[in-house]
Amino acid sequence: GIDGRFRPSRKPGGMRLDPHGFSWVGGVDGSCSEFIGKGNRGDWCSEFRRAEEDQIAWLQQTQAGGTCAAPEVCGYLMSVYGQSIPPESIALEQLNFFWDSVPGRAGFAATWQCVDGWTSENAASGVYYDACHTQAPLYASLFDAKLGLQMWPSHKAPKECRDVAIAARLLERYPEGVPWGELPSAQREVLGSEMALQRALRSAASGPCDVFRMSQQLLDPAKLLFPGFMVHRRSFDPNHNSSGVTGGHFGVGRGYNARHYDDGVPSHTWVEVFRISRIVNKWGDRDVSAVGQVWFWLAMGSGVWLNTGRTLVHRGPPPQDEYPSCWEARANGYDTIQLTRSFGGFSFELMDCRGADLPSGRSRWEEACPPSHVELRAGVPAKRYAPAFIDDAVVEERLCGCDSSKSYLNCLVPPPSPPGPPLPPLPPP
């Protein structure tokens, strides 16, 4: 079986265990830079190359035959989707996300990776890489993980830091006192209340706070956490051909359906997604994470489904100006935006814009669970985009809720209760 083939991996050199006990390479100093060289570079990079080889071997064995031929893999899929999946009904090579509970995970180290080299003026060059510049297929974004809320002393701390930064600027503008009523509505929305402003003003007297700089100071590599791993199903470099694997998708079955990278996911369709908690360190309308602009990764295999509604498909970023913000898209009647090849195909991103019209639409959102207006489903929806499911008869779906105690998107609790009917008016005295 797969668990027998992939025994617990070695942990020397650049390998480390995450808080859940699974192996990763990279992220030792919180970056993908050339930190190698503090010791023997060759020894360190051999761990990265070995990790890449182990990852490809795991993919090949897990996907052997193209379906979940191994009973333990079928059992894993049952736990993800909450129902029995006939082996002939699923093509594993179409999945681009696996939870750490997948059989064989203890036998390889996944890779922390970064993207670099792209600018808004340059959409052609750039790479995704790790500290030894491999392009291993099983990965997670180091930049997103190191901004996770678990690094901070509380989930309120990043907002408090941003409030102090705003207050410091306001003190410069209004040295005689900051008039709450005269502040732009956007600043009042971010601060939330005049009481929050007063707290921030008192803290700002001791100096400003930079949320990104603070996150760097708070970074603890031992807290880096991604509860699964993504799969590069298309190689960035068509000439990259590790260990004789061809086609970029590391598949061995019926062939890889990559249509969504070109055409996006159709409108009004359920698709699997994923996200983790992370602080908001971007401020532009196109980049910010907010109640009205909730970012997800396309994650076929997560078992957590989001409906695309009326969707707008773009390739970027970059160049950044090729795609609109949710507020622009919503004004034109769109519910979601898809970015099918973010940073040269490092990830496929999806933005939910349905909260852009809400009074709180511009409020920053950092929790892994989406705001309450975002509807999630579990199981296998009928109207879905899921090339992995070959048999259209596999249907069993249910509304679900996200457990906010987790630092990652999930469908572990019942859905939020809809608001009840209004109470009748009180009788006259």
Secondary structure, DSSP 8 states (H G I E B T S, - for coil): -HHHHS------TTEEE-TTS-EEES-TTSSSSS-TTSS-HHHHHHHHHHHHHHHHHHHHHHTTTSS--SHHHHHHHHHHHSS---GGGB-GGG--EEETTSTTGGGS-EEEEEEES-BTTB-S--EEE-TT----SEEEEHHHHHT-GGGSSSTTHHHHHHHHHHHHHHHHH-TT---GGGS-HHHHHHH-SHHHHHHHHHHHTT----HHHHHHHH--GGG---SEEEE--S-SSTT--GGG--SSS---SS----HHHHH---TT-EEEEE-B-------STTT--BTTBEEEEE-TTS--EEE--SEEEE--SSSGGGS--HHHHHHTT-SEEEEEEEGGGTEEEEEE-TTTTSTTTTSB--SSS--TTS-EEEEE-SSB--TTB--TT--EEEEEB--TTSSB----B----------------
